Amino acid sequence: MKPKRQTDVTIVGAGPVGLFAALCLAEQDVTVQIIDRDWIGSAHSYALALHPATLSMLDELGLAEPLVEQGQRITRIGFYDGKTQRAAVELEPLGGRFPFVLVLPQSKLEGELEERLSERGVRVLWNHQLLAIEERAEGGVGCELGRLDRVSLGYPIARTEWIVDKRFESNCSFLIGADGYHSFTRRSLGTRFEDHGGAESFAVFEFRAPFDLGGEMRVVFHENMLNVLWPMAGARGRWSFQVEREAPQPDRAPDRGGSSLETLLSSRAPWFEPRPAEVFWATDTRFERRLTEQFGSGHVWLAGDAAHVTGPVGAQSMNVGLREAWDLADRIGSALRRDGTPKLFEIYQSERRAEWQRLLGLEGPPAAGPEANDWVKAHAARLLPCLPASGEGLAAMLQQLGLRWS
């Protein structure tokens, strides 16, 4: 066992939420250690949709403008039944410095965050894994970390596996688990990841668009199945089709030729013309609806997909996760300066649970006012997770549809 390391905060997971939490802490001169079990960032950079409120938050750290220059602005969300528009939300009337949703590759956001962290002397410890957590009686958290290495195994058929090459101990005042759906941090806390049903599978295609898709995100209902068209920068677009699959098929070869996309377009959106010129990337993925029973305790806390997951259309889980990182970093900074104030974290716990119970529709769907049309009234529960917003922004979007919280 190597000698112990000491830091104010250890963050597990170097996705957008973990990196943002690290930066928010570093900006307060809090010492941070951030680890991730991956060798480096993901091989394919998924497209992200950043909410207006998220852009405002990033702007406070000087990160919004560089990202806006690289992304695609969405100023309108159209809801369609087939090719017929049934409702729409206009983002520009909502006001604010960023009256739009920004679509860009995940690597762009992560790159900006890593660069800013590097300027503050914080580097991600890639291929490092959290092996154990122990809350100390005297306060703080003891961690066992492992450095991973790849080895070749097997005869006569060779295979490569990751193994723990070295182990070392690390002490910290707080630990943030931003380690995603399979969170080791959450499992170490012993909290349930409650299943709220309604898992959805999607076939996703990114393609070259031989035309201007404009600034409209289209949510298309077809026989009660969701289909979503996202414009992207660089003359690209993305179609996501809800499909009836029990689980994703990660080993399925991506459809570079576009035949599966053509089949789905022919049945779900035959009006979509001209057809995509080239499919860059395709995959199957599955989204569940889950919420952690507890967001943490003592000196160990969760943020992002480690604590909640939901459908992909409104990009709510990641954006709310970024706000959780911001909030949690502020509370930890205050606790370190004041030598611990447990009430700060009781509030974090209660506010986060309350927000996600509402976002997941556990308190019922939004109520329809007299201005809501019949189609909106019939689809109110399904429209809620399709809106790219939370908090006050979500309430304003619901109002445009004639919906409001009960």
Buried (B, 14 or more C-beta within 10 A) or exposed (E): EEEEBEBBBBBBBBBBBBBBBBBBBBBBEBBBBBBBBBEEBEEEBBBBBBBBBBBBBBBEBEBBEBBBEBBBBBBBBBBBBBEEBBBBBEBEEBEBEBBBBBBBBBBBBBBBBBEBBEEBEBEBBBBBBBBEBEBEEEEBBBBBBBBBEEEEEEEEEEEEEBEBEEBBBBBBBBBBBBBBBEBBBBBBBEBEBEEBEBBBBBBBBBBEBEEEBEBBBBBBBBEEBBBBBBBBBEBBBBBBBBBEBEEBEEEEEBBEEBEBBBEBBEEBBEEBEEEBEEBBBBBBBBBBBBBBEBBBBBBBBBBBBBBBBBBBBBBBBBBBBBBBBBBBBBBBBEBBEEEEEEEBBEEBBEEBBEBBEBBBBEEEBBBBBEEBEEBBBEBBEBBBBBBBBBBEBBBBBBBBBBBEEE
